[in-house]
């Protein structure tokens, strides 16, 4: 399978994992009913669409393989938390918690699905 095809499968899989988690966290943990569902889904999709290409295509030549997962996932986690803070107006701690939960779930399920 082409690397690019694997990337697209990873992108869609990540969306299927992270967007429902973000929605559940905002609605049921943070109890925020003011955010429209389409906005939550759109921002969740944007988070992945902006970070996954960097993780797959830009970062690998610049980070040692032994540190790739730690560096890459940390950058993704922090970047997505920033996006959640700015676009959904989540408080910094809530944005960090949501981003951490989303990325932990997709990372762990990615390990299982590989």
Buried (B, 14 or more C-beta within 10 A) or exposed (E): EEEEEEBEEBBEBBBEBBBBBBBBBBBEEBEBEEBEEEEBBBBBBBBBEEBBEBBBEEBEEEBEEEEBEEBBBEBBBBBBBBBBBEBBEBEEEBBBBBBBBBBEBBBEBEEEEE
